[in-house]
Amino acid sequence: MASPSKRLDLIPPYLFAELARIRADAVAAGADVIDLGIGDPDIPTPAAIREALATAVENPETHRYDESPRGWPRFLDSAAAWYERSFGVAIDPSRELLELIGSKEGLAHLAWAYLDRGDVAIVPDPGYPVYKVNALMAGADVYETPLTETNAYLPRLADIPTEVARRAKLFYLCYPHNPTGAVATSEFYADAVRFCRDHDILLVNDMAYATVTFDGFVNPTVLQIPGAKDVALEFHSLSKMFNMTGWRIAFALGNPDAVATLARLKSNLDSKQFGAIAEAAAVALDGVSNADSFAEYARRRDVLCDGLTAAGWPMDKPKAGFFVWTRVPVAGMDSKTFCAELMRRAHVLAVPGIGYGAHGEGYVRMSLTVKGDAAGDRIAEAVRRISTCGILG
Ligand SMILES: Cc1ncc(COP(=O)(O)O)c(C=O)c1O
């Protein structure tokens, strides 16, 4: 048998695969596990979007290759209109937008479109692992910029060495942030645009959680900064916005050269998403509300954060995203040991912060999406178990 490419050796063990094994062992032993691991909406896709798909499937035009240059035209028009309505920035769908088969696909392939040996990708630590792994597989070096609680989980641009900035081609950001739930400010985005302009870097802003916000909060976007389209490409996804993770549809927008570059690579990799999915996604962006889901996440957030804080494990409530990020509550215990112990004692699955980078050590991530929460009581049950299993001392 032929041996796989050496580049595959650069892929670390997939954290969720390891967690899935721990979970499976507990379930096999008869435990009722509450899974606060992966962030994946447990609430179905809104009915209006499902109905739009059923209608679109009947249109034979959707059964063929989508031969358009940048994606299903109706989808691109709806994405541009949604962005302008939501964030006040006009987008030219013919030059500044690209349909993706999920934002993971686009974020990963961007590394392949831009990076060569000797180049650098700046990635957040802790951060979504896809940026780093693909930059490494593309042959580039990675500079992990620390995101710390004291700096509100925003990179300190002044700390990035000049030599790194000189070699860097991509700077990945993500707000609302996975895993910390941190949000960005317009001031930070303005500084990041300036930094990338000064050093000729493409600023990549991953906004997979753009609309998953609570208490009326609206996360700013990088494209709102004057001149940002000169240096930035932003990624949006319908996965979390409309409970559509399995549908695989997203889009990138911003700098026209970056859009064209990614489109050029993708034209040799895939043949775009199924037109009926793009058509249904257009209907979603035209005005389907998913507010009920976000209200449910906010309710769960309050149950989790208030309950555990009262039990002696203090934690802040995130303004956005699916995740509560908080310190390991046991002095001297690392995040992996704590999560294993939590599973053993309470049968609750949480993710060790170290899985997102060295600066995630000492923290734990708990998701507000909980499989099998039809009765809406799984988070309260998790709080009860964590509070009474003895792990909090
Ligand atoms: C920060 C972040 N970006 C991107 C993605 C990918 O989302 P999708 O490929 O479903 O659009 C995820 C998924 O978990 C994520 O957490």
The ligand as an ORCA input file, in Angstrom:
! r2SCAN-3c Opt
* xyz 0 1
  C     -14.662     29.440     14.570
  C     -15.258     28.559     13.545
  N     -15.075     28.845     12.257
  C     -15.583     28.071     11.287
  C     -16.304     26.948     11.593
  C     -16.807     26.097     10.464
  O     -18.150     26.222     10.241
  P     -18.829     25.712      8.898
  O     -17.782     24.993      8.113
  O     -19.914     24.791      9.318
  O     -19.310     26.942      8.181
  C     -16.532     26.602     12.917
  C     -17.280     25.382     13.258
  O     -17.328     24.895     14.344
  C     -15.992     27.429     13.926
  O     -16.157     27.150     15.221
*
